[in-house]
Amino acid sequence: MDVHGPYEPPEPYRSRFGDPQLSDRDAQRLYKRAIDDPDSITADEQQALIDLYDGEIAYVDDQIRRFINGLRERNLWDETLVLVSADHGDAFGEHGYYEHPRYLHEELTRVPLLVLGEAVEAGSPSIPASTADLVPTILDALGFDASGLNGEPFGELVGSVEGWSDRTVFSQARGEGDDDGLRRFAVRDRDGECFLERELSTGEIRSEDTSDGDRDLLTVLREYSRDRIDFGDATADASETEAVSDRLEALGYKE
């Protein structure tokens, strides 16, 4: 949660990237204005937000380092698996908004996914990975069968370009505010990405976008999105919304 806005990194991280004279109160006001009125943010103010965000990341990075060093000092590293990820990233005006509203652009969905441990082979997959891979990765490391789950053991993806070259990773979000009746979907593979919005009540496609003109990938997303929600079932969706709202409030996302 330390990286979460408003961005208020402690020193020395606060001044590592930007102006240390910006007070916490001013940083909070700037963050709120960026969300409420993104068009009012100047280039300098945008950079100030990015600098503060980078300071938060640097702070968390050092805390992870301290944690891992602590495991080594306690002789626990050889029997420990550490996974680091996040539930979302933040945008800084790339698509006309700041923070993390319910869109599926890369700024929000491309998050860290680190698997660390003495027995973990070094490498970085050149194919899409997903947070759905976390549970299979843990089970596989503990010697359990991870087959049949939505996701793959992370070790299987490292260096396995041929076996997973056609892998696709999906994401989904519910619209908010005036777009509450929309469901947003995205799919990514090694070469591109596609986006799609559907009306919940009718299943009608509201909009589509493919970054690289890959119509085959867009067809995959159409089929995936059609199968993912029960169009017209507003009652079931309303109860789900209430449950999600309660969880968001418990996590501090809502007042």
N, C-alpha and C positions, 0 to 999 in steps of 0.2 A: 504493500500500500504506500510505501514511501515515495515511489515514483508518481503516484496518483496526484492530480491537481487538487488544490492550487499548489504550484511548484514553489517549495520553500526549503531548498537544501541548506544544511548547516555549513558553517565554515570548516575547513578551507574550500569546500566544494562550491560554495556559492560564488566565490570570486574567481574560480578557476577558468571559467569560460566567459563571464560577463561582468556587469557593473555591480560591485558589492554595495553600492550606495542605495540600491532599490530596496526599500523596506518591505517587510512581510505584508503589511497592510496594502501597500501600493501593488505588490505582486498579486495579491488576492483580487484586488479591484481590476487589474489588467486581465487576469485570467477570466473573471466573470464577464467583463465587457467583450472579450474575444468570443465567448460562447453566445452572448445575447446579441451582439452587434458586430459580427466578423468583418463587415465592410469598413468599420471605423478604425481597424488596426493598421497602423503604419508599418513600413518596412522595418524601422528601428524597433518598434514594439514587438513585431513578430520575432525578430532576432533575439530580443530580450527574453521572450517566452521560451524559445529554443535553448538559449544559454542556461536558463534555470532548469529546464527539463534535463539537459545534459549533466548539470550538477547533481540532480537527483539520481541519475543513472550511475554516475561515478561513485556516489556515496554507497548505493546498494551494492555495486560491484566490490567495493572494499569490504563490506560486511560479509558477503559471500566468501571472500578470500579469508577473512578472520575465522569464519565458521569451518572452512575446510582445514585451515591450519590447526584449529582446535581439535578436530578429529584426528589429525596426524599426531599431535602432541599427546593425545589420550590413547594412542595405538589402536584406534578404531577405523582408520581409513581403509585397511585391507578388507574389512567386512561391511563396508558401507557403499551404498549406491545413492548418488545425489542427482536429482532431476530438477532443473530450473526452467520455469516457463512463465507465461503471463496470460491473463484472460483477454487482453486487448492492448493495442498501441494507441497513440494519440495523433491527431492530425493538427497541422499548423497552417491551415488555409489553402492546402493543395487543391481541394475540391469545393472551396467556398465555405468551409466550416472548420471549427477548432474543437479540441477535446475528442470525445468518442461517442457521437450519436450513433444510431443504429444503421450504419452503412457497412459495406463490405469491401471498401477499397483497401489496397495493400497497406496503407499507413496504419490501419486498424487491425488487420488480420495477420500481418507478418510479425510474429512475436518470437522472442528467444525460445529455443528448445535445446537445452544442454543436458547431456547425460555424462556424468562424471563418476569415475571409480577406478580402483586399481586394476580390475579385470576388464575394463572397457577399452576396446581397440580404438586408437586414435583415427579420426577421419571426419569428413563432412559430406553428407549426401548431396548430390547434385540434382536430386529429384525432390518433388514436394513432400514435405512431412506434415504431420498434423498433431494437434494436441490429443486426438483420438489414439495416437501411438503410445501415449504415456502408460496406460494400464497394461497393454500387452508387453511393453518393455520391462516393467516391474515384474510381471509374472514370469517372463522368460528368464530374467536374471535370477529368480528364485527357483528355477527348475520346473515350473508348472507349464502345462500346455496352454498356449495363448491362441491357438487356432479357433476360428469361429467368431472372434471378436471383431468389432469395428475398429480396425487399426492393425498395425504391424509392429513387431519388436524393432526398436530403433537400430539395433545391430544388423538386422537383415537388410536395412536400407543403405548402410554405409558401404560404398564401393560396389553396390549391386545395380549398376546402371542398366545392364542388359536385362536383368530380370524384372526391373521395375520401370523401364523406360516409358511405359505408357500409363503410369500411375496418375490418377486424378484425385484432387482433394477438394471437397465441397465445404461451403459455409452457408449459414442461413441466419437471417435476422428478421425481427418483427418491426414494421414501421411504427412511428410514434407521432403523437399530435394529430395533425390533419391526415397523416398517412397511416393511421392506426389500422386501417383495413387492408394494408399491403403486407405481403411477405416478400422479402428480398433474398435472392439466392446468388451464389457465385461458384464458379468452378475454375480450378487452376491445374495446369500440367507443366511440363518442363518448358514449353514454348510460348504459353500465353494464358489468357484468362477471359472469362465471359461473365456478364452480369445479366440478371433478369428480375423483374418484379411482376408478381401476380396479385390480382384481387382475391382476397380471402373468400368473399361471398359467392363469386361466380367462377373463379379459376381463370378468368381472362388475363392474358398477358398485358400488363400496362406498358412495360418498356423492356428493351433488350439492348445489349451492347457487347460487342466482341472486339477486344483490343487489337487483334491481329487478323481479323477476317476469317477465323477458323469456324466455318459453318458446321463442321462435324462436332466440334466441341460444344457449340451452342445447342445442337440437337440433343446431346447428352444431358445438358443442363435443363432443357425443356422437359425431358422425360423424368429426370430426377425430381424437379420441382413439382411436377404433376402428381407424383407418387408420395410426396412428403407431407402434404396437408389434406385434410378432409374438407374440401371446399363446401361452404354453406353451413357447416356445423358450428354456428356462432355460439351456441350454448356451451359446448365443450371448450371452445377457445376462450370464452369469458372466464371459466373456472381456472383455466391454466394461467390466464393473465393475472388473476388475483393471487395465485400461489407464487408466481414469479415476482409480483410486486412486493409480497411479504419478504421474499428472500433478498430483494434489492434493498429494502428498508433495513433488514437485519445487518447487511454488509456496509451500511452507511452511505449508500448511493442516493437514498431518498430521505427527506425529512418528514 
